[in-house]
Amino acid sequence: MSRKVVLLGPFPPPFGGVSVYMSYLLEHLRPRGARAWAYFGEPFDGEPGVRRFRHRRLGLVPLAFREGRGALVLDATHFHLEHPHPLLLPAWLACKLVLRFRWCKNILDGSLPARQREFTPLRRLLFRLALGGADEFVVVSEELRRWLRDDLKVRQKVSVIPCLLPVPAQHLEGELPAPVAAALGPYLRRARRVCSVGVFIRDYGFMDAARAVERLRAETGEDIGLALLDGAFARDDAYRREVLAGREWITVLENVSNPDVYLIMRRSDCFVRAFGQESYGISRVEATWCGLPVVATTAGETRGMLTYEFGDIAGLTAQLRRALFEPARASVEAWSRQFRREADENLRALREVLGLG
């Protein structure tokens, strides 16, 4: 290997789109010598090449001095640019100056252009420092590329590489752990099963999914179950109680590992992604790979999916009805093949950016 490569970001646990993306990338690049610096979760056995640190205690600084000199760092954190921190960002830039590593900022947050316009003067200054300090950018959409180039006038290299990657083979094998299988039992006994991924805050739309399934149960007389896979990285307890109240047909599982999410999807009849601010939506495509019709908001990836506007319960209900009672299996399979081709190309492009081709 010609250079030392570090993947910096969240890694499971907990479950979440960015952490899944980073863990997949590590699985593919670890045989080529890549390592990871992870700021979420506690260390656990069986994660070779992963160094965990506490970012709020400046744990990244000693780690960078131990392992980062001269490295290329692909950075998917939020605290250096998307939400620039007044202490963490300057510390990072100081490390970069001393250790002379190359900083490749991976931007996965499609809401950043809109949020950036609302930054305070201090955050705007920090954001400009971050833009100038990065050596190059990898973004997940052409819209983000145009924003960087045309609106912000950045001069560094900007590569557009969606965050969809091939699923490592080991994630598709095995059986559900006994505790997960037991907790899922009521869901699996339902006549029809709808699965959704997110957290219990309003932006993720769990209430919308619950109301739509409730309507379908009343209209069709079918025993339809809803499984909510809760990433648990954010929570509004009052909202959670409101979603679950009087709906015994909802099953909630927290912090499910990504391999287990696949196994749950494969035991479902359709998948709902009700998040209103999606940047891409890896879980939508993964559900397609599992052979499920996908009902999703119009944010993020929508090809081959049944879409509705965030908050439109009637629209969501109608699309759920189609997914459950009129599934277009041939279309799902065709899009599954297309997404697999794109995932392979994205991995090839990332290897090229990182010098690991």
C-alpha positions, 0 to 999 in steps of 0.5 A: 500500500502506497499510503496510510489511510484512515476512515474517521467517523461513527461506526456501529454501534449505534445503528445509523446511515453514516455508521453503516456506510463507514463500517461497510467501507472499512470491511472492504478496505481493511484488507488493503490496510485501511484503519478506522477512528471511531467516535461512537460506541464502546470498544468491543471484541472483534473489531480489528483496525478500529480505534475508538475515542471520546471526541468531546474530551479531545480524544482525537488529538492524541490518537492523531499524534499516535497514528495520523502522521502523513496519513490520508484521512477520509472524514465523515464526522459532523463536528469539523464542517457540518456542525463546526465545533469551536474547540474541536475544529481548531484542534483538528486544523492544528493537528493537520498542520503539525502532522501533515496528514491529508484531509478529505472531507466526506459530506453526506448531509444534504441539509447542509446548504440550507442550514449553512445559511442560518449559521451564527457569525461564529459558526460561519467563521468556523465553517469558512476555516473548515472549507479552507482547511480541507484538501479535497471533498467527497460529496454524495450528490451533484447538488452538493458539488454545485453548492461547493463549486458555484456558491462557495467557490471552493477550489479543491477537488470535489468528487461526487460518490454516493454513499451506497456501497456493496454489503459485505458478504458476512452481513448477509449470513446467519440467524437472528440472535435468540433475544431478537427473534423472541422480541420479533415474535409478535410481529412475525405472527401478523398476516402482513408486516411493515418494517421501518427504520429511524428514531423517535423524533418527529422528523423521522416520521414513525407517527406517520407510519403508525397512522398509515398502518392503522388506517389500512388495518381499519380499511382492510380488516387485515392484521398488519404489524409494524416493526420500528427499528429504533437507532436510539441516537435521539429520542423524544420520550413524549413522542414515543409514548404517543406513537405507541399508545393503543397500538399493540400491533407495533413492535419496537427493537432498539440498536439492532445490528445491521446484519440483523436488520437485513434478516428482519427486512427479509421477514417483512412484506414492505419497507417504509422510510418516513424521514423527511430530510434524507440525504441519500437513504441507504436503508431504502436501497438495502430494503430493495436488495432484500426484495421489498417494495419500498415506500419513501418520502420524496427526499433522497433516493427514490428510483423504483420506489413508491413515494409520497410527500413527508407528512401526507398520511393519505398519500403514505396510506395509498402507497402502503396499500399498493406495496402490500397488496399489489407489489411489483416484484419484477420492478423491485428485482430490476432496481436491485440489480441496478443498485448493486452495479452502482454500489460496486462503482461507488466502491471503485471510485472511493478506492481511487480517491484514497489511492487503494485502487 
